């Protein structure tokens, strides 16, 4: 291969690295080129290949080898006296340290690169490094310094009339304002960047800025707009062949569905992203998606799976030596224990994460875990200590200029004062938080604070007790939560409304509604305890099924051990039956209350009738309680997964609903119970039975359950 051909190949590899299309392919070709260059002693080209190899390894999360290569490359660049290559080495070195969350080292090497670029008079590269330095300061939550460096870079790019680089710098400034929760200004900068990218037809820059804009709308709880921008960027990256960034956007879309409580779809997008990350060797991103998946299971109260995913994310971050990632994974594990009411362990993990963030200079992370510690003390009813931590968090966020987080801390302080019956101070902090959320356009935050303000006005011991205002705020919160699909957030709001109506003795039937709320909360509490008691249930089921299959196949298991495994699996099946019974009882109870409310509505006047009707609608929504149903269906898949998969493979005509119906029929459930479990009508189940009979070839007088049991035993 001629030196010119080698040079062309290196340039192609450099372009491929920038596109982020396939890091594993880049690594393989760079290693092959490196071997050829060693024999030919082309040291400048060899150094360039080393740089490409180091970058591809960095993008795969293989940081230690990347550091070894870049150290050698820097020495070689110095030996041959190539200042440009030496400066590029320092830049790559800085990039690696950013990935490792070692921001002081990243700054050190970016500064070295900047000095060399300024010495040789390369203004464009100097400006690029200034942007890199600005981004490091953004990670350090030093936003004034971040803006200073990026704006300095912007001036240089404008002088050089490098409009595309101008657009990238403008987009980076938008990122700083987004971190500061100044969403209107962030959107303003993103719009300017988009205009330039569109003018020059830069699809990559356009896609990148659409991602940033989508993230701002996500933070503002404008989920439809966020999805719109994410989908635009996803389409663009797929057209560009940039699989790596497309997979990151896919994960972001999963985050949106997580916020919308559409957990199956969230998991679907996370699984897609995870598969691409793993294929491309993007280990750092694998860790992020594992953490996101853990959050879904944590929200579903499936704490065993949540811990399993957080544990995998922690192990991956430790392998990558990603210290910030380790701190966040530890904090996530702390949140699981917080949800399980194991406050001593929650404090231990939160404190450890907080100390790590402080040591790494991550002021924002340290402040967040300070607030989390305040949450623990609030639940422990140690309100004086909780206030101390919330105030520390509030001061830190204000100092950092992180408006959204400061507002959250203010709202938390207000909530503590409610517990302390200091309602004037509670209103002061809550009103401050409300004003901030409204200014930011954060609908979820507004709904939460509005509900809390309603609770304050509901307190009869408060001198400013005002039931009319209480109802106004509570109804506003309920409507906002309904619009956003925030079912969990509405529990306390509806409970407070029930309390208000009871105080005013407006409807006797609301006593039943309050009773329903109490029972529902007790059921949820018992469910959480049960989840804790049967930690890692699904993993145990899979392991026991696998152990039994292997034992039966090899004939190496003793009879008693087989019986033990069978008993364990039978117990797990019984737990599934109890879950379904609980779902059925809840559904029947809600429907009975709806009937009583409908009777009450016939006895009331027009205004009261409308209010009763709104409560009936709310109850009707709870009949289709998707959170409970998802848990049941996950458990069903765990217990009957092998049977369902085999049925699906043998009888390919069966659809998903019919396969689930077959599994539920194996449990000897009635048509009405199957309908409630699947969230469909009894008529639909009857239709499923008819089509199942036809697709399985069962005669009109034949027994479907007997056929399925025989199929299971084959």
N, C-alpha and C positions, 0 to 999 in steps of 0.2 A: 504494500500500500504506500503510495507517494505521500510526501509531507503535505501536499495540498489537499489530498483526499482525507488525510487524517484531520486536517484543520476543519474541513467541511463537516466531517462526522462529529467533531467536538461541538461545533456551532449548533448542529441539529440536536445534540444531547442537551446543550444549554437551553435551547428553546423548549424542548420537551420538559425539562425540569421546571421552567417558568410556567408552563401550561398546567402543571400538576396533574397530568393525565395518568401516568403509570410509573410510580417510583421504583417498583421492583424491576421493571424493564430497563429503566435508566441505570439502576445499580448494576444489573447484569452486563449491559453494553459498556458501561464505564470501566468495569473490572477487566473486560476483554481488551478494550483499547489501552488500558494502563499497562497490561502485560506486553503489548506490542511496542509501546513507547519506551518501556524500560530497556528493551533490547536495542532500540535505535538511538537512545540517549538524547531525545528531543525534550530538554528539561522544561522549557516554557510551556509546551503543549502538555507535558506530563503533569505539570502543576495545575493547569486548567482542568484536566480530567479529574485530578484529585479533588478540586473544588466541587465539580459536578457530583462526584461520588459522595463527598461529605454532605452536600445538600440533600441528595436523595435519601441518605441514611437518616439525616435529621428529620425529614418529612415522614419517615417510617417509624420514628421514635427510637432509633438505634443511636443513642447519643454518645455513648462512651467510645465506640469505634469512630464515630464522626469526629469527636474531639482529637483522637489520636492522629487521624488523617490530616486534619486541618493544622495541627501543630507541626507535623512534618512538612506540609505544604508551605507554611509560613517560613520555616527555616530555609527551604529550597528557594523560595522567592527572594529571600535576603541574600543567599549565596550567589545567585545569578544576577543580583542587582536590579530586579524588575519591581519597581515601586508600585506599578499599577496592580500587579498580581498580589503584592504584599497587602495593599489596601483592601483588595477584594477578599483576601484571607481573613483580615480583621473583621470585615463585615459579616462573613459567614460565621465566624467565631461568635460575634454578637448575637446572630440569629439563633445559634444553638443554645446560648445561655438564656435567651428569652424563653425558649421552650422548657428549659430546666428551672424556670422561675428564679434564676440567679440574676436579678436585675442590676446589682452593683457591678458584676463581671461583664454583663452585656454593655453597660454604659462605658466601662473601661475600654473595651475593644472597639466600640463605635467611635469613641473619642480618638483612638489611635488611627482608625480609618479616616476620620475627618481631617486630622492633621496632615496625613499623607496626600489626600485628595486636594487639600488647599495648597500644599507645597507644589504640586504639579499643575495647579490651576484648573483642575477639572470641576467647574462649577456645578454641572448637572449631577455628578456623583456626590459632591459635597451636600447638595440640597437633599438628595435621596437619603443620605446618612442622617441629616438633620431631622428628617421625618421619622427615621427609625428611633432616634434619641427621644423625640417627642412621644412616640408610642410607648417607649419604656416608662417615661414619666406618667403616662396615662395608666399603665399597669400599677404603678406605685401610688396612684391616687393623688399625684402632685399635678393637678390640672393646670395651674397657672404656668408652670414650667413646660408642660406639654404643649400648651397653646403658643408659648414663646418660640419654641423650636420649630413647630410646624409652620407657624406664620412666617418665620424667617426663611424657611425653605420655599414657601409660597412666593415670597418676593423675588427670590432668585429665579424660580421657574417662570414667573411672569416677565422678568427682564430678558430671559433667554427665549421668550415666546414659545415655551414648551407646554402647549395648551393641555395635552393629555396628562402631563405630570401636575399641571395646575389643578386639574379636576380631581386627581388622586389626593393631592394635599387638602383641597377643599373638603373632600369626603372624610379625610382623617380628622379635620377640625370638627366636622359633624359628629364623629365618634366621641370626641371629647365632650361636646355639649350633651350628647346622649347619656354619657356616664354621669354627667352633672344633673341629669333629669331635666335639662332645659330642652324639652322635646320640640317646642315650636322653632327654636333656633337651629336645632339639629336638622329638622326637616327642611328648613330654609337652605342650609348648606348642601344637603343631599340633592335638593331640587336644582341648585346651581350646577352641581357636578353632573347630574343626569343630563342637563341641557347641553353641556360640552361633549359628553360621551356620545349623545345622539347626533350632534353636529358632525363629529368625526367618524361616526359609525363604529365606535369602539364597544363591541358587544360584551367583552370581558369586563371592562370598567362599568358598563351599564348594569350588568348582572350583579356585580359586587355592590354597587350603590343601592340597587333594589333590595338586596339582602339587608343592608343597613337600615333602609327605610322600613322594611317589614319588621325588623327588630324593635324599632321605636314604636310602631303601631301596636306591637305585641305588649310592650311595657305599658302602653296607654289603655290596654284591654280592648283595643279596636281589632278584634280577632279576624273579622271578615277582610278588612283592609290588609292586615298582616299576611293572611293566606294568599291574597291577591298578589302582593309583591313577592312573596316567597315562590309562588308558582311561576310567576314571570321569570324570576332568576333561575329557577330549576330548569325550565324549558330552554333558556339561553345556554346554560352550562352544558346541558345534554347535547344541544346542537353543536357547541364548540368542542365536544368530546372531552370536556374537563370532568372526568368521573369523580375525582377527589372532592372538588368543591360542590359538585352536584349532590354527593352523599351527605355533606355537611348541611346543605339546605334541606335535604330530605329529613334529617334529624330535627331541624328547626320546625318543620311542618308538624312533626310528631309532637313537639313541645306545645304547639298551638292546640292540637286536639286534646292534649293532656289538660290544658287550661279550660277547654270546652267540656271536660268530663267525658269525652268520647274515647274511653280507654282502649277498646279493641283497635280502633283506627290509629291511636297513638302508638300502640305496640307494633302494629303493622308497619308504620313508617320507621320506627326505631330498628326493627328487624332488617328492613331493607338497607338502612344506613349502615348497620353493623356488618352485614354481609359484604358490602362494598369496602368499608374501612379495613376489614380483615383481609380481603383479597388484595387490596393495594398496600397492605402492610402499614396502615396509618394507626399505630398503636395508641398514640396520645388521644386520637379521636375515638378509638374503640373504648378507652376508659371513660370518656365523657358520655357516650351513648349508654354504656353499662350503668352509669350513675343515673341517667335520665330514666332508663327502664326500671331501676330500683325505685325511683320516685313514683312511677305509675302503681307499682305493687304496694308501695307504702300508702298511697291514697286509697287503694282498694282494701286496706287493712290486712293484706297478705304479707305480714311482717317477715315470715320466714324467707320468702322469695326476695323481698326488699333487701334483707340482710345479705342474702346470697349474692345479689347483683352488686351491692355496695362493697362487699368483700372482694369480688372479682376486680372491681374498679380500683380498690385500694392496692391490691396485689400488682395490678398493671402499672399504677403510678409509682409504686416502690421499685418495680423492675426498671422503669424509665428514669428513676431518680427525679421525678417531677414532684418537688417538695410542696408546691401549692396544691397540686392535685391530691397529694396524700392528705394534706390538712383538710381539704374540702370533703374527701371521702370519709375521714374520721368524723367530721361535723355531721355528715349525712347519717352515719351510724348512730351518732348521738341523738338525732331527731327520731329515729326508730324507737330508741329506748324512751324518749320523751313521750311518744305516742302510746307506748305500752305502760306509761305512768311509772317507769323505773327511773325515778328522778336522780338517784345517786349515780347510776351509770351515765345518764344523760349529762349530768354536770361534769363527770369525769371526761367524757369525750369532747364536750363543748369547750371545756377549759384547755384541754390538750390542743385542740384545733386553734383556739384563740392565741395561745402562746406561740405556736408554730407560725401563724400569720404575723404576729408581732416581730418575731425573729427574722422573718423573710422580708420585712418592710411592707407587707400587705396591710396597710392601715384600714382599708375598706373591709377586708375579710375579718380582721380583728374586731372591728366595730360591730359587724353582723353577729359574730359569736357572743359578743358582750350582750347584745340585745336578746339572743337566744337564752343566755344564762338568766336574764331578767324574766323570760317566759317561764323558766323552770321554777324560780322563786315565787312567781305569781301563783302557779298551780300548787305550790307548797303553802300558800297563804302567808308567806313571809313578805308582806307588802313593802316594808321599809327597805329591805335588801333589794327587792325587785326594782323599786324606784331608783335606788343608787345605780344599778346597772343600766336601767333605761336612760337615766340622765347622762351617764358616761357615753352611751351609744349616741344619744342625741347630740352631745357636744362634739363628738368625733365626726359625725356626719355633717354637721353644720360647718366645722372647720375645713372639711374636705370639699364642701360645696355640693354634697350629694343630697339634693333636695328631696327626692322621693323617699330615701331611707330615713332622712331626718323627720319627715312627715309621719312615717310608720312609727318611729320612736315617740313622737309627740302623741300619737293616738294611743300607744301603749301606756304612756304616763297617765293620760286621761282615763283609761280603763281601770288602772290601779286606784285612782282617786274615787271611782265609783265604788270599788270594793271597800274603800276606807270611809265611805259615806260623806266624802268631802265633795259635794256635787257642784259647788261654784268653781272649784279648781278643775274638776272633771270637765265641765263645760268649756272652760277657758282653753284647755289643751285640745279638746275634741273639735271645737270651732276653728282653732288654728290649723289643725290637721285637715278639716273639711275644706277650708279656704285654699290650702296648698294643693290638695287633690283636684279640686275644681279647676284651679289655675293650670295644673299639668294635664288635665283631661283624663285622669285615671279613674275610670268608671267603677272598677272593682273596689278601689280604695274609698271612693265617695260613698258607695253603698254600705260598706262596713261601718264607716264613721256615722253616717246618717242613722243607721240602726242603733248604734250606741247612744247617740243623742236622744233618740226616742226613749230608750231605757231610762235615761236620767230624768226626763220629764215625767216618767211614769212613777217615780219614787214618791210616795205620799209624805214621807218625812222631809222631803226637799221643800224649802220655803217657796221655790219657784215651781212647785208641782202644777202641771198643766196638762190634763188628759187630752185636750184637743190638739195641742202641739205634739204630744206623744204619739197620738194616732196618725197625725200628718207625717211625721218623720218615719214611723214604722211602716206605714203603707208605701211611702216613697221607696224605702229600702227594699221592701218585698217585691215591688214592681221591677226595680232595677235588677235584683237578683234573678227574677224570673226571666227577664230579657237576656241576661248573660248566661242563663242555664246554671246558675250557682245554687244548686239545691242544698248543699250542706250549710252554706252561709244563711239560708232562710230558716233553718231550724229554730235558732234563738229568736229571730225576728217574729216568727209566727207564734212562738211560745209567749213572747211579751205581749203580742196582740191579744192572745187568749186571756192573759192576766188582766189586761186593760178592760176587755169586755166583761170579765167576771166582776171587776171592781164596780162597773156601772150597771151590773145586773141586766144587761141588754138582752141576753138570750140564756135561758136555762140550759139549752142543749149544748152550749159551749163548755159546760162542765165536763161533758163526755169528750169533747174535743181535747180539752186539757188532759184528761185521763189518757187519751190516745197518745198525746205527746210524751207523757211520762212513761207509758209502756214502751213506746218506740225507742226512747232514750235508754231504757233498761235493756231492751233487746240489743241495741247497738253496743252497750257496755259489756253485756255478756258475750257478744260476738268477739269483741276485742280480747277479752280474757281467754276465750276459747282458742283464738288464734295464737295467743302467747303459750297456752298449755300444749298445743299440738304444733309447736315450732317445727318448721321444715317438713310439714306433713306430706306435701307432694313429692319431695325427694325420697322420703321414706317409702311411699307407695311404689315409686318406680324401682327403687332398690330391692324391695321385697318381691315384687313381681319378677324382676330379672333374676333374683336369687332362686326363686321357686322354679322358673323356667329352666335355668341351668341345671339345678339339682335334679329335676325330673328327667331332663334329656340325658344326663350322664349317669343317672342312677346312683349318685354318690351321697344322696341326702338320706338321713334316717327318718323313720316314720314320725317320730315325735317332733322333729324340727319342721317337717312339712306341715304337721297339724298346727304348730305354733305360728308359722307364716300364714296359714289359712285363717286362723283366728284373728290375727292382726289385721288382715285385709278385710275380714268380715266386720271388724270394729270400725274400720275406716268407711266401709259402705254404710254402716249404721249412722255414722256422723253425717254422711251425705243425705240420708233419709230425714234426719233431724233438721238439716238446713232447709230442705224442701218443705217440711211441715211448718217450720217457722215462717217461711215466705208465704205459704198458703194461709196460715192463721192471720198474719199481718194484713194480707190482701182482703180476707173476709171481714176482719175487724174494721178496716177503713171503709169498706162498702156498707157495713151496717150503720156506721156513724153518718155516712153520706145520706142514707135513707132517712135517718132521724132528722138531719138538718133540712132535707127536702120537705118533711112534714112541718118542721118549725117555720120554714119559709112561707108555707100556705097560711100561717097564722099572723104574719107580720106585715108592716106597712111597706111602701115602695122602697124607701131608702134602706131600711133594714134588710129587705129582701135582696137588694143588690149586694149588700155586704155579705149576707149568708151565701149567696150564689158564688161570690169570689172565693169563699172558703171551700165550698163544694168542689169548685174547679181545682183548687190546690190539692184537696184530698184525692181527686181523680188522678192527678199527676202522680201521687205517691203510690197508687195501685200498681203502676208500672215502674216500680223502684229498681232502676237499672243497676245501681251499685250492688244491691243484694243479689239480683239475678246473675250478674257477672260472676260473683263469688260462687254461686251454686253451679253454674255451667263450667267454671274452671275445675271445681271439685268433681263434677260429672265426667269431664274429660280425663281427669287423673285416675278415677276408679275404673271407668269403662273404656279408657283410651284404646287399648289393644283390640277390644271387641269392635269398637266403632271404626277403627282404621281398617281392620280386616273386612268388615261389612262394606265399607266404602270401596275397597279394592276389588271385591268379588262382584258386588252389585253396583256398578258404576252409574246406573240410572238414578239411584237414590240421591236426593238433594240433602243439603245440610240439616234442614228442619226435620226431614223424614228419618235421618240417621239418629238425631237426638231423641226423636220420639221413640224409636226402637229401643234405645238405651233406657229410657224412662219406663217403657212398657215392661222391660225386664225386671224393673223394681215393683211390678204389680200395682202401679199407680192408676188412679181413675182418670177418665178423660178430663174432668174439670181441673184436677191437680196438675196434669201435664200441661194444660193450657196456661195455667197461672205461672208455672215454672218457665215456660218458653215465652210468656208475654203475648199470647195470641188468643183468639176466640176458640170456644169448644167446637164450633163448626169447622174451623181450620184443622183441628186435631182429627175430627171424624174424616175429613177429606184426606189427611195424611194416612190414616189407617187403611182407607180404601185403595189409595195408590200404592201403599206398601204391599198390600195383599197381591195386587196385580204385578208389581215389579218383582216380587219374590216368587211368583207362581204358586200362591197358596189358594186352594179351592175355597169356594164360598163358605163351606161348613168347617174349614180347617181352622186350627187355633194358631194365631200369629205368635203368641208368647212361647208355645211349645216348639214351634219351628225355630225361633230365635235361640232358645236354650239348647236345642240339638245342634244348631250351627255353632254355638259357643263351645260345646264339648268336642266338636270334631277336631 
